[in-house]
Amino acid sequence: MTVKKKKVPLTANNLTRGIKNHIKVMGGWAVRVNTMGVYDQENKVYRRIAEDDKGVSDVVGCIGGRAIFVEVKVGADKESKYQKRFKKEMQNAGAVCIIAKNMNQFINDLDEALDYVSQHTKQ
């Protein structure tokens, strides 16, 4: 039996969906985070998010008790200063942080990070 693989275009939405699914298949938990401002129709104003919330990663997850933060960057998209700050704060707190540009790179980086954590964590 031959299984046909569907070629999925590389978009931020597709990559984000794939990352969430991969984390869940690994037995973890993941959710997409939306930190964009929201338009308040009643007051006719654009409500921005709090300064401290800027830069939160696109995907937040957990695998084996380890916090995972994934920033999705497709094409020429680059990290903002807020995203760099958030990543540094989470890494200092012991979380795994990955900048994902495509699915293969994300899977490799995640595997390496989790291997490193398991080798350097006292049981």
DSSP file (Angstrom, degrees, kcal/mol; ACC not computed):
  #  RESIDUE AA STRUCTURE BP1 BP2  ACC     N-H-->O    O-->H-N    N-H-->O    O-->H-N    TCO  KAPPA ALPHA  PHI   PSI    X-CA   Y-CA   Z-CA
    1    1 A M              0   0    0      0, 0.0     2,-0.5     0, 0.0     0, 0.0   0.000 360.0 360.0 360.0 130.5    0.0    0.0    0.0
    2    2 A T        -     0   0    0      2,-0.0     2,-0.6     0, 0.0     0, 0.0  -0.855 360.0-149.6-101.3 130.7    1.4    3.4   -1.0
    3    3 A V        -     0   0    0     -2,-0.5     2,-0.4     2,-0.0     0, 0.0  -0.877  12.3-140.2-100.5 125.1    0.6    6.4    1.2
    4    4 A K        -     0   0    0     -2,-0.6     2,-0.5     1,-0.0    -2,-0.0  -0.709  11.6-144.9 -84.9 130.5    0.4    9.7   -0.6
    5    5 A K        -     0   0    0     -2,-0.4     2,-0.5     2,-0.0    -1,-0.0  -0.831  11.9-136.0 -95.6 130.9    1.9   12.6    1.3
    6    6 A K        -     0   0    0     -2,-0.5     2,-0.7     1,-0.0    -2,-0.0  -0.735  14.9-130.3 -86.8 127.5    0.2   15.9    0.8
    7    7 A K        -     0   0    0     -2,-0.5    -1,-0.0     1,-0.0    -2,-0.0  -0.689  24.9-161.3 -78.0 115.3    2.5   18.8    0.2
    8    8 A V        -     0   0    0     -2,-0.7    -1,-0.0     1,-0.0    -2,-0.0  -0.867  20.5-117.0-101.7 127.6    1.5   21.5    2.7
    9    9 A P        -     0   0    0      0, 0.0     2,-1.1     0, 0.0     5,-0.1  -0.314  29.9-110.3 -63.4 145.2    2.6   25.1    1.9
   10   10 A L        +     0   0    0      4,-0.1     2,-0.3     3,-0.1     3,-0.0  -0.662  58.4 146.9 -80.7 101.0    4.9   26.6    4.5
   11   11 A T     >  -     0   0    0     -2,-1.1     4,-2.6     1,-0.1     5,-0.2  -0.879  60.7-110.8-125.8 162.3    2.9   29.3    6.2
   12   12 A A  H  > S+     0   0    0     -2,-0.3     4,-2.5     1,-0.2     5,-0.2   0.900 119.1  50.3 -60.0 -40.6    3.1   30.5    9.8
   13   13 A N  H  > S+     0   0    0      2,-0.2     4,-2.4     1,-0.2    -1,-0.2   0.928 112.2  45.8 -64.6 -45.2   -0.4   29.0   10.4
   14   14 A N  H  > S+     0   0    0      2,-0.2     4,-2.4     1,-0.2    -2,-0.2   0.909 114.3  48.1 -65.7 -41.3    0.5   25.6    9.0
   15   15 A L  H  X S+     0   0    0     -4,-2.6     4,-2.5     2,-0.2    -2,-0.2   0.917 111.6  50.1 -65.0 -43.0    3.8   25.5   10.8
   16   16 A T  H  X S+     0   0    0     -4,-2.5     4,-2.4    -5,-0.2    -2,-0.2   0.925 111.5  48.8 -60.3 -45.2    2.2   26.5   14.1
   17   17 A R  H  X S+     0   0    0     -4,-2.4     4,-2.4     1,-0.2    -2,-0.2   0.918 111.8  49.5 -60.9 -44.5   -0.5   23.8   13.7
   18   18 A G  H  X S+     0   0    0     -4,-2.4     4,-2.5     2,-0.2    -2,-0.2   0.888 109.8  51.0 -63.0 -39.9    2.2   21.2   12.9
   19   19 A I  H  X S+     0   0    0     -4,-2.5     4,-2.4     2,-0.2     5,-0.2   0.935 110.6  48.2 -63.6 -47.5    4.2   22.2   16.0
   20   20 A K  H  X S+     0   0    0     -4,-2.4     4,-2.1     1,-0.2    -2,-0.2   0.935 113.4  47.8 -57.7 -46.7    1.2   21.9   18.3
   21   21 A N  H  X S+     0   0    0     -4,-2.4     4,-2.6     1,-0.2    -2,-0.2   0.901 110.2  51.9 -62.9 -41.6    0.4   18.5   16.8
   22   22 A H  H  X S+     0   0    0     -4,-2.5     4,-1.7     2,-0.2    -1,-0.2   0.922 109.6  48.9 -62.3 -44.6    3.9   17.2   17.1
   23   23 A I  H  <>S+     0   0    0     -4,-2.4     5,-2.5     1,-0.2    -1,-0.2   0.910 112.9  48.2 -61.4 -41.7    4.1   18.2   20.8
   24   24 A K  H ><5S+     0   0    0     -4,-2.1     3,-1.7     1,-0.2    -2,-0.2   0.891 108.2  53.5 -67.1 -39.5    0.8   16.5   21.4
   25   25 A V  H 3<5S+     0   0    0     -4,-2.6    -1,-0.2     1,-0.3    -2,-0.2   0.832 103.3  58.7 -63.3 -31.4    1.9   13.3   19.6
   26   26 A M  T 3<5S-     0   0    0     -4,-1.7    -1,-0.3    -5,-0.2    -2,-0.2   0.462 128.8-100.3 -75.2  -0.1    5.0   13.3   21.8
   27   27 A G  T < 5S+     0   0    0     -3,-1.7    37,-0.2     1,-0.2    -3,-0.2   0.562  86.8 118.9  92.1   9.8    2.6   13.1   24.8
   28   28 A G      < -     0   0    0     -5,-2.5     2,-0.4    -6,-0.2    -1,-0.2  -0.217  61.5-115.8 -96.7-171.2    2.8   16.8   25.6
   29   29 A W  E     +A   62   0A   0     33,-2.3    33,-2.4    -3,-0.1     2,-0.3  -0.968  32.5 173.4-127.1 141.6    0.4   19.6   25.8
   30   30 A A  E     -A   61   0A   0     -2,-0.4     2,-0.3    31,-0.3    31,-0.2  -0.997  10.2-176.3-152.3 148.6    0.5   22.7   23.6
   31   31 A V  E     -A   60   0A   0     29,-2.3    29,-2.5    -2,-0.3     2,-0.4  -0.994  28.6-118.7-143.0 146.7   -1.6   25.8   22.8
   32   32 A R  E     -A   59   0A   0     -2,-0.3     2,-0.5    27,-0.2    27,-0.2  -0.699  29.0-148.2 -83.6 137.5   -1.3   28.7   20.4
   33   33 A V        -     0   0    0     25,-3.1     2,-0.6    -2,-0.4    -2,-0.0  -0.922   8.1-163.0-111.5 129.7   -1.0   32.1   22.1
   34   34 A N        +     0   0    0     -2,-0.5    23,-0.1     1,-0.1    24,-0.0  -0.940  17.8 165.4-112.1 112.6   -2.4   35.2   20.5
   35   35 A T        +     0   0    0     -2,-0.6    14,-0.3    21,-0.2    -1,-0.1   0.146  34.5 124.4-111.7  18.2   -0.9   38.4   22.0
   36   36 A M        -     0   0    0      1,-0.1    -2,-0.1    12,-0.1    12,-0.0  -0.437  69.2 -99.9 -73.6 153.3   -2.1   40.8   19.3
   37   37 A G        -     0   0    0     -2,-0.1     2,-0.4    12,-0.1    11,-0.2  -0.232  36.0-133.4 -65.9 164.2   -4.2   43.7   20.3
   38   38 A V  E     -D   47   0B   0      9,-2.1     9,-3.1    -3,-0.1     2,-0.5  -0.961  10.7-121.4-126.5 139.3   -7.9   43.6   19.9
   39   39 A Y  E     -D   46   0B   0     -2,-0.4     2,-1.0     7,-0.2     7,-0.3  -0.689  20.0-144.4 -80.9 125.5  -10.3   46.1   18.4
   40   40 A D  E  >> -D   45   0B   0      5,-3.6     5,-1.4    -2,-0.5     4,-1.3  -0.799  13.6-170.4 -91.5 101.2  -13.0   47.2   20.9
   41   41 A Q  T  45S+     0   0    0     -2,-1.0    -1,-0.2     1,-0.2     3,-0.1   0.874  81.7  53.9 -61.8 -40.0  -16.1   47.7   18.8
   42   42 A E  T  45S+     0   0    0      1,-0.2    -1,-0.2    -3,-0.1    -2,-0.0   0.917 120.6  29.7 -63.8 -44.8  -18.1   49.3   21.5
   43   43 A N  T  45S-     0   0    0      2,-0.2    -1,-0.2    -3,-0.0    -2,-0.2   0.467 102.1-129.5 -95.8  -2.6  -15.5   52.0   22.4
   44   44 A K  T  <5 +     0   0    0     -4,-1.3     2,-0.3     1,-0.2    -3,-0.2   0.886  66.7 119.6  56.2  43.8  -14.1   52.2   18.9
   45   45 A V  E   < -D   40   0B   0     -5,-1.4    -5,-3.6    -7,-0.0     2,-0.7  -0.956  67.3-120.0-135.5 155.8  -10.5   51.8   20.1
   46   46 A Y  E     -D   39   0B   0     -2,-0.3     2,-0.7    -7,-0.3    -7,-0.2  -0.864  28.6-148.4 -95.1 115.3   -7.7   49.4   19.5
   47   47 A R  E     -D   38   0B   0     -9,-3.1    -9,-2.1    -2,-0.7     2,-0.1  -0.760  12.1-154.3 -91.0 116.6   -6.7   47.8   22.8
   48   48 A R        -     0   0    0     -2,-0.7     2,-0.1   -11,-0.2   -12,-0.1  -0.464  21.1-104.6 -84.7 159.5   -3.1   46.9   22.9
   49   49 A I        -     0   0    0    -14,-0.3    -1,-0.1    -2,-0.1   -12,-0.1  -0.410  46.6 -84.3 -79.9 161.6   -1.7   44.2   25.2
   50   50 A A    >>  -     0   0    0      1,-0.1     3,-1.4    -2,-0.1     4,-0.7  -0.314  36.9-116.5 -64.4 148.0    0.2   45.0   28.3
   51   51 A E  G >4 S+     0   0    0      1,-0.3     3,-1.0     2,-0.2    -1,-0.1   0.858 115.3  55.3 -53.7 -40.4    3.9   45.8   27.9
   52   52 A D  G 34 S+     0   0    0      1,-0.2    -1,-0.3     3,-0.0    -2,-0.0   0.733 104.3  54.8 -68.0 -22.0    4.9   42.7   30.0
   53   53 A D  G X4 S+     0   0    0     -3,-1.4     3,-1.3     2,-0.1    -1,-0.2   0.572  81.8 109.8 -88.7  -9.8    2.9   40.5   27.7
   54   54 A K  T << S+     0   0    0     -3,-1.0    32,-0.1    -4,-0.7   -18,-0.1  -0.416  76.9  25.8 -66.8 138.9    4.6   41.6   24.5
   55   55 A G  T 3  S+     0   0    0      1,-0.3    -1,-0.2    -2,-0.1    32,-0.1   0.399  75.5 154.2  93.3  -3.2    6.9   38.9   23.0
   56   56 A V    <   -     0   0    0     -3,-1.3    -1,-0.3     1,-0.1   -21,-0.2  -0.361  52.5 -99.7 -60.1 137.6    5.1   35.8   24.4
   57   57 A S        -     0   0    0      1,-0.1    14,-0.2     2,-0.1   -24,-0.1  -0.084  20.2-120.1 -61.5 157.5    5.9   32.9   22.1
   58   58 A D  S    S+     0   0    0     12,-0.6   -25,-3.1     1,-0.2     2,-0.4   0.842 100.1  34.7 -67.4 -35.7    3.4   31.7   19.5
   59   59 A V  E     -AB  32  70A   0     11,-2.3    11,-2.8   -27,-0.2     2,-0.4  -0.986  66.5-171.2-125.5 129.9    3.2   28.2   21.0
   60   60 A V  E     +AB  31  69A   0    -29,-2.5   -29,-2.3    -2,-0.4     2,-0.3  -0.976  24.4 148.5-117.5 131.2    3.4   27.4   24.7
   61   61 A G  E     -AB  30  68A   0      7,-3.1     7,-2.9    -2,-0.4     2,-0.3  -0.864  35.8-134.3-150.4-177.2    3.6   23.8   25.7
   62   62 A C  E     -AB  29  67A   0    -33,-2.4   -33,-2.3    -2,-0.3     2,-0.4  -0.974  13.1-177.9-149.7 131.7    4.9   21.2   28.1
   63   63 A I  E >  S- B   0  66A   0      3,-2.1     3,-2.0    -2,-0.3   -35,-0.1  -0.984  77.7 -17.2-131.5 121.5    6.6   17.8   27.5
   64   64 A G  T 3  S-     0   0    0     -2,-0.4     3,-0.1     1,-0.3    -1,-0.1   0.833 128.4 -51.4  56.0  35.4    7.5   15.6   30.4
   65   65 A G  T 3  S+     0   0    0      1,-0.2     2,-0.5     0, 0.0    -1,-0.3   0.458 112.2 121.2  83.6   0.4    7.2   18.5   32.9
   66   66 A R  E <   -B   63   0A   0     -3,-2.0    -3,-2.1    29,-0.0    -1,-0.2  -0.864  63.8-125.7-102.0 126.3    9.5   20.8   30.9
   67   67 A A  E     -B   62   0A   0     -2,-0.5    29,-2.8    -5,-0.2     2,-0.4  -0.495  25.6-162.2 -70.3 135.9    8.0   24.1   29.6
   68   68 A I  E     -Bc  61  96A   0     -7,-2.9    -7,-3.1    -2,-0.2     2,-0.4  -0.983   9.3-174.5-123.9 128.8    8.4   24.6   25.9
   69   69 A F  E     -Bc  60  97A   0     27,-2.8    29,-2.5    -2,-0.4     2,-0.5  -0.992   5.8-171.6-124.6 126.1    8.1   28.0   24.1
   70   70 A V  E     -Bc  59  98A   0    -11,-2.8   -11,-2.3    -2,-0.4   -12,-0.6  -0.969  10.0-162.1-125.2 122.3    8.2   28.1   20.3
   71   71 A E  E     - c   0  99A   0     27,-2.8    29,-2.9    -2,-0.5     2,-0.5  -0.903  18.3-142.8 -99.7 124.1    8.4   31.3   18.3
   72   72 A V  E     + c   0 100A   0     -2,-0.6     2,-0.4    27,-0.2    29,-0.2  -0.769  23.2 174.5 -93.1 125.7    7.3   30.7   14.6
   73   73 A K        -     0   0    0     27,-2.9     2,-0.4    -2,-0.5     6,-0.1  -0.950   3.4-179.2-134.4 112.2    9.2   32.6   12.0
   74   74 A V    >   -     0   0    0     -2,-0.4     3,-1.4     4,-0.1     2,-0.2  -0.905  56.2 -21.9-114.2 139.5    8.5   32.0    8.3
   75   75 A G  T 3  S-     0   0    0     -2,-0.4   -64,-0.0    26,-0.3    -2,-0.0  -0.442 130.0 -13.1  68.2-132.4   10.3   33.7    5.4
   76   76 A A  T 3  S+     0   0    0     -2,-0.2    -1,-0.2     2,-0.0     2,-0.0   0.389  96.5 131.2 -86.8   3.3   12.0   37.0    6.3
   77   77 A D    <   -     0   0    0     -3,-1.4     2,-0.3     1,-0.0    -4,-0.0  -0.338  38.3-167.8 -60.3 134.6   10.2   37.3    9.7
   78   78 A K        -     0   0    0     -2,-0.0     2,-0.1    -5,-0.0    -4,-0.1  -0.851  27.0 -91.3-124.4 158.5   12.6   38.2   12.5
   79   79 A E        -     0   0    0     -2,-0.3     2,-0.1     1,-0.1    -6,-0.0  -0.435  39.4-134.2 -66.4 139.2   12.4   38.2   16.3
   80   80 A S     >  -     0   0    0     -2,-0.1     4,-2.3     1,-0.1     5,-0.2  -0.433  27.4-104.7 -84.0 168.2   11.3   41.5   17.9
   81   81 A K  H  > S+     0   0    0      1,-0.2     4,-2.0     2,-0.2     5,-0.1   0.846 124.2  53.3 -62.3 -32.2   13.2   43.0   20.8
   82   82 A Y  H  > S+     0   0    0      2,-0.2     4,-2.6     1,-0.2    -1,-0.2   0.893 107.9  49.1 -69.7 -39.8   10.2   41.8   23.0
   83   83 A Q  H  > S+     0   0    0      2,-0.2     4,-2.5     1,-0.2    -2,-0.2   0.887 110.9  50.2 -67.0 -38.7   10.4   38.3   21.7
   84   84 A K  H  X S+     0   0    0     -4,-2.3     4,-2.2     2,-0.2    -2,-0.2   0.906 111.9  48.4 -64.1 -41.7   14.2   38.2   22.4
   85   85 A R  H  X S+     0   0    0     -4,-2.0     4,-2.3     2,-0.2    -2,-0.2   0.931 112.4  48.2 -63.2 -46.0   13.6   39.5   25.9
   86   86 A F  H  X S+     0   0    0     -4,-2.6     4,-2.5     1,-0.2     5,-0.2   0.930 110.9  50.7 -60.9 -46.2   10.9   36.9   26.6
   87   87 A K  H  X S+     0   0    0     -4,-2.5     4,-2.6     1,-0.2    -1,-0.2   0.910 110.9  49.1 -58.8 -44.5   13.0   34.1   25.2
   88   88 A K  H  X S+     0   0    0     -4,-2.2     4,-2.3     1,-0.2    -1,-0.2   0.910 111.3  49.4 -63.0 -42.7   15.9   35.1   27.5
   89   89 A E  H  X S+     0   0    0     -4,-2.3     4,-1.1     2,-0.2    -2,-0.2   0.908 113.2  46.4 -63.9 -41.7   13.7   35.3   30.6
   90   90 A M  H  <>S+     0   0    0     -4,-2.5     5,-2.6     2,-0.2     4,-0.3   0.897 111.7  50.6 -69.8 -40.0   12.2   31.8   29.9
   91   91 A Q  H ><5S+     0   0    0     -4,-2.6     3,-1.4     1,-0.2    -1,-0.2   0.899 108.3  53.1 -63.4 -39.6   15.6   30.3   29.2
   92   92 A N  H 3<5S+     0   0    0     -4,-2.3    -1,-0.2     1,-0.3    -2,-0.2   0.789 106.9  53.4 -64.4 -26.6   16.8   31.8   32.5
   93   93 A A  T 3<5S-     0   0    0     -4,-1.1    -1,-0.3    -3,-0.2    -2,-0.2   0.467 127.1-101.2 -87.0  -2.2   13.8   30.1   34.2
   94   94 A G  T < 5S+     0   0    0     -3,-1.4    -3,-0.2    -4,-0.3    -2,-0.1   0.544  74.0 140.4  99.1   8.2   14.8   26.7   32.7
   95   95 A A      < -     0   0    0     -5,-2.6     2,-0.5    -6,-0.1    -1,-0.3  -0.426  55.7-115.1 -82.9 158.8   12.4   26.5   29.8
   96   96 A V  E     -c   68   0A   0    -29,-2.8   -27,-2.8    -2,-0.1     2,-0.4  -0.839  35.1-170.4 -89.7 125.4   13.2   25.1   26.3
   97   97 A C  E     -c   69   0A   0     -2,-0.5     2,-0.4   -29,-0.2   -27,-0.2  -0.979   5.4-179.6-123.8 130.7   12.9   27.9   23.8
   98   98 A I  E     -c   70   0A   0    -29,-2.5   -27,-2.8    -2,-0.4     2,-0.7  -0.986  24.9-147.8-132.7 137.6   12.9   27.4   20.0
   99   99 A I  E     -c   71   0A   0     -2,-0.4     2,-0.6   -29,-0.2   -27,-0.2  -0.934  27.8-155.3 -98.2 114.3   12.7   29.6   17.0
  100  100 A A  E     +c   72   0A   0    -29,-2.9   -27,-2.9    -2,-0.7     3,-0.1  -0.825  29.8 162.9-101.3 121.2   11.0   27.5   14.4
  101  101 A K  S    S-     0   0    0     -2,-0.6     2,-0.3     1,-0.4   -26,-0.3   0.629  74.7  -3.0-106.1 -21.6   11.5   28.2   10.7
  102  102 A N  S  > S-     0   0    0      1,-0.1     4,-2.2   -28,-0.1    -1,-0.4  -0.961  76.3-101.3-160.6 169.3   10.3   24.9    9.3
  103  103 A M  H  > S+     0   0    0     -2,-0.3     4,-2.6     2,-0.2     5,-0.2   0.905 116.1  49.8 -67.7 -44.0    9.0   21.6   10.7
  104  104 A N  H  > S+     0   0    0      1,-0.2     4,-2.4     2,-0.2    -1,-0.2   0.924 112.8  47.4 -62.2 -44.2   12.2   19.6   10.2
  105  105 A Q  H  > S+     0   0    0      2,-0.2     4,-2.7     1,-0.2     5,-0.2   0.906 111.9  51.1 -63.4 -41.7   14.3   22.2   12.0
  106  106 A F  H  X S+     0   0    0     -4,-2.2     4,-2.8     2,-0.2     5,-0.2   0.941 110.5  48.1 -60.4 -47.9   11.8   22.5   14.8
  107  107 A I  H  X S+     0   0    0     -4,-2.6     4,-2.6     1,-0.2    -2,-0.2   0.918 113.8  47.2 -61.1 -44.1   11.8   18.7   15.4
  108  108 A N  H  X S+     0   0    0     -4,-2.4     4,-2.5    -5,-0.2    -1,-0.2   0.936 114.3  46.5 -62.6 -46.5   15.6   18.5   15.4
  109  109 A D  H  X S+     0   0    0     -4,-2.7     4,-2.5     2,-0.2    -2,-0.2   0.889 113.4  49.2 -64.2 -39.3   15.9   21.5   17.7
  110  110 A L  H  X S+     0   0    0     -4,-2.8     4,-2.8    -5,-0.2     5,-0.3   0.939 111.6  48.5 -65.5 -46.6   13.3   20.1   20.1
  111  111 A D  H  X S+     0   0    0     -4,-2.6     4,-2.4    -5,-0.2    -2,-0.2   0.925 113.6  47.4 -59.0 -45.1   14.9   16.6   20.2
  112  112 A E  H  X S+     0   0    0     -4,-2.5     4,-2.5     2,-0.2    -1,-0.2   0.918 113.0  48.5 -62.3 -44.0   18.3   18.2   20.9
  113  113 A A  H  X S+     0   0    0     -4,-2.5     4,-2.5     2,-0.2    -2,-0.2   0.919 113.5  45.7 -64.5 -43.9   16.9   20.4   23.6
  114  114 A L  H  X S+     0   0    0     -4,-2.8     4,-2.3     2,-0.2    -1,-0.2   0.876 113.0  50.7 -69.3 -36.2   15.1   17.6   25.3
  115  115 A D  H  X S+     0   0    0     -4,-2.4     4,-2.0    -5,-0.3    -2,-0.2   0.928 111.6  48.4 -62.7 -44.8   18.1   15.3   25.1
  116  116 A Y  H  X S+     0   0    0     -4,-2.5     4,-1.6     1,-0.2    -2,-0.2   0.926 111.9  49.1 -60.5 -46.4   20.3   18.0   26.6
  117  117 A V  H  X S+     0   0    0     -4,-2.5     4,-0.5     1,-0.2     3,-0.3   0.920 111.3  48.9 -61.3 -44.6   17.8   18.6   29.4
  118  118 A S  H  < S+     0   0    0     -4,-2.3     3,-0.4     1,-0.2    -1,-0.2   0.845 112.7  48.2 -67.3 -32.0   17.6   14.9   30.2
  119  119 A Q  H  < S+     0   0    0     -4,-2.0    -1,-0.2     1,-0.2    -2,-0.2   0.753 118.1  40.0 -77.3 -24.6   21.4   14.5   30.3
  120  120 A H  H  < S+     0   0    0     -4,-1.6     2,-0.5    -3,-0.3    -1,-0.2   0.227  93.9  93.7-112.7  13.7   21.9   17.5   32.5
  121  121 A T  S  < S-     0   0    0     -4,-0.5     2,-0.3    -3,-0.4    -4,-0.0  -0.922  72.9-129.1-109.1 127.0   19.1   17.2   34.9
  122  122 A K              0   0    0     -2,-0.5    -2,-0.1     1,-0.1    -3,-0.0  -0.557 360.0 360.0 -74.6 134.9   19.7   15.4   38.2
  123  123 A Q              0   0    0     -2,-0.3    -1,-0.1    -5,-0.0    -5,-0.0   0.395 360.0 360.0 -98.8 360.0   17.1   12.7   38.9
